[in-house]
């Protein structure tokens, strides 16, 4: 039985290509669908279409754009069950995870068109009173978005929401591992009333072909969710003309648990976040530093809660599982102990149970790199250690978590940990809050009004009102 082919979307048309790529369901190892593996000619066609689409979309009134985007969100929600089933088939996610993934897309579309109505365009003071000065926010231009595979529709919403609200057109490239639901969402754009060329979605396996998107002087913004290595490559190829960048890249998030923290609550929250989406989350806690006085109690609570979890979803591929199992084996050889998990599960798909390691050394690869899988390393610290320095001992700076009932400790950690977000006593994320990294974890923001600003120009206008 042949897999269903999902065409790319360019200039409002669904187009096929001579070559195709197969999408594999990681829960079964079986094909979930096929997508075109497009040529440079179609890349160029998408750029021309987006440029024309921008000319139409950017000149429409904000009220007209708002009406269309809200209609788009309604059409997507009307297809909720079908899109969630498709999302599950390409990601292997459990249904509750897929429902969250889907829900963030429509949440983003609605939030950003509402936020666009609250844009701050202030009048500026003139010291001599001779001029009226004000700022003007206008749509930036064509946006190229390179998306990650772990949350296909959430990632789509993070980019599509602010772009459409700002008046930009987009060329989006979903990851080849999980492009199907994103393409289906794209097909609904025309029905919602979005002009042709405003939303374009392409799929391609050849980095040199995709390079045509990045090297063109048509895009004004290149935005991405992915690895630090991938982000550096994308930015390097894009520097053929002046462009903006908004890239959310790798992470190696620390969690610091102080001796005064509620042990069971801290263990539960860290475990739940760590093994959400099988650890394939950019803000997933990777290194858990626990004060030595509560180290054993924390490990007992963490293992107990982990073993009570329902079966988690698969890793994205067999290669990903092999890589992560290799990190575990190398850690064991270095003296770490596996308290639970640590092996491949039998049967179809690319499953691996939640894994907790103790006695991990900070120099081990499992603690130094972004695992992006269901492995939590728990390390003790003592009163003589600088726990903030331990948390900062990484090239990444995306997120961090602190558990303490001492206000002074919590505020000190928030101030001194070098990460784009620091959550104290409970992990918390929402579309209203800025999300992005420091150091090698990227530049720019997703979510919040700060993300919307990246899709807009800032122009200063000065009008002479007193010629004397």
Secondary structure, 3 states (H helix, E strand, C coil): CCCCEECEEECCEEECCCCEEEEEECCCCEEEEEEECCCHHHHHHHHHHHHHHHHHHCCCCHHHHHHHHHHHHHHHHHCHHHHHHHHHHHHCCCHHHHHHHHHHHHHHHHHHHHHHCCCCCCEECCCCCCEEEEEEEEECCEEEEECCCCCHHHHHHHHHHHHHHHCCEEEEECCCCCCHHHHHHHHCHHHHCCCCCCEEEECCCCHHHHHHHHHCCCEEEEEEECCHHHHHHHHHHHCCCCCEEEEECCCCEEEEECCCCCHHHHHHHHHHHHHHHHHCCCCCEEEEEEEHHHHHHHHHHHHHHHHCCCCCCCCCCHHHHHHHHHHHHHHHHCCCEEEECCCECCCCCCCECCEEEECCCCCCHHHHCCCCCCEEEEEEECCCCCHHHHHHCCCEECEEEEECCCHHHHHHHHHHCCCCEEEECCCCCCCCCCECCEECCEECCECHHHHHHCCEEEEEEEEECCCC
